[in-house]
């Protein structure tokens, strides 16, 4: 009997299940089970489950202790395939895929929901779109055929498997949560912001700073209102266009110092203050909802909670359980190393194959030992900072590493011409039509908090990043092929790490594109440290084939996240 089965949840809590053949079609009868969890638990021989959406099934399994090793997420696959076909932005649901396949009217995707603060109950809501198993299998079989028609079927199949594995990782992280000490958090807020006032008004320290700002201007000014501050500076004879730190920190005026301090503390109060703590932390855990592939480059976002933007000072509240440790691992210079792997530049691969500082190695070869200029040149090649001194540095980089620079130059040119560009495994950029130039700003700076905050800028099912400005499209494409390929690698690294941790008490609790945190008993820490680097090396081979390139991790074993270097 095949190890691949399809599963379709029923609206009454049961499920339809059936074995699948190599062609993706039914290889046995459709069986109706009264309980979805028992349908999976009773079939431990299944090596891969095919279902509509991991978020529709996995929470119910995890709630009863059932862990699935591998899955195929039909809707994640549909997103990737639509992108490859130049149709990113079309409805991605299984119901929409079925309608396209049969030539019928295509239903829109359901609206994105917002996460429920402090609760995962929304993950247990039944799917608004029921797709019977036979229809689901029809879509799945068609997707297998569409994979074969892509530019590189093997890579595209690997990308789909990696994206599906990422869905499993995210679901388990959503359930485990990030260890969080509410007491430590409250202490930090008190030290930073002072006493809270009744009625939800600004805490004492913010009120004091607001008074200092007003006194400096000689009239009442609301420092939380940028227009009010800009107007006050104007009345003082100082022209500023905004209250951004980089613009006002050099201004010679007594309001600047308290204003900058106010802005820093105000962000903490609003984003991670007492209300945030009450909403998002329960039973010693912070549980945001991770969304794999939430940006067009494949980077993750979270649906609420701001998990990917935790200020350093607030990281003091991320504390391991007694007797446990946090293994905090950062990928060293990930994107430049990925550029070496995808460009196949021999000299750059040799540099990226070492565990030491990549920028210093580049500087020794092309910049007379000036690490700063080498870093600017490498990042300029990736992010498109190619004017002024950046252009001069890029010319030096091009002479020493011609294939690496040519790779991103070619991607930029294709983007400027409105063509699709792809990551190493086949994730595809959006088509160049009908969006604003602002959308291209995602290059290198992924927006967080998907449905609640990205507002069409980074959600991968949106048709954004289609600037009519050719240079902006070029900058985005230049970055897309590197950042997206790095995201592809990260998915496979997470999948390998998840498998390595399967027999341990250790649990993945945090992931941000170049950083991962594993929460584990102290006696497992050394094993986890080794597993992280092994997962990275395996992911490099799976993603890019045999190259000398390595992505080493800087790893710390700590009790508090803030203590990690």
Buried (B, 14 or more C-beta within 10 A) or exposed (E): EBEBBBBBBBEEEBBBBBBBEEEBBBBEEBBEBEBBBBBBEEBEEBEBBBBBBBBBBBBBBBEEEBEBBBBBBBBBBBBBBBBBBBBBBBBBBBBBBBBBBEEEEBEEBEEEEBBBBBEBEBBEEEBEBBBEBEBBBBBBBBBBEBBEEBEBBEBBBBBBBBBBBBBBBBBBBBBBBBBBBBEBBBEBBBEBBBEBEEEEEBBBBBBBBBBBBBBBBEEEBEBBEBEBBBEBBEEBEBEBEEBEEEEBEEBEBEBBBBBBBBBBBBEBBEBBBBEBBEBBBBEEBBBBBBBBBBBBBBBBBBBBBBBBBBBEBBBBBBBBBEEBBBBBBBBBBBBBBBBBBBBBBEBBBBBBBBEEBBBBBBBBBBBEEBBEBBBBBBBBBBBBBBEEEBEBBBEBBBEBBBBBBBBBBBBBBBBBEBBBBBBBBBBBBBBBEEBBEEBBBBBBEBBBBBBBBBEEBBBBBBBBBBBEBBBBBBBBBBBBBBBBBBBBBBBBBBBBBBBBBEEBEBBBBBBBBBBBBBBBBEEBBEBBBEBBBBBBBBBBEBBBEEBBBBBBBEBBBBBBBBBBE
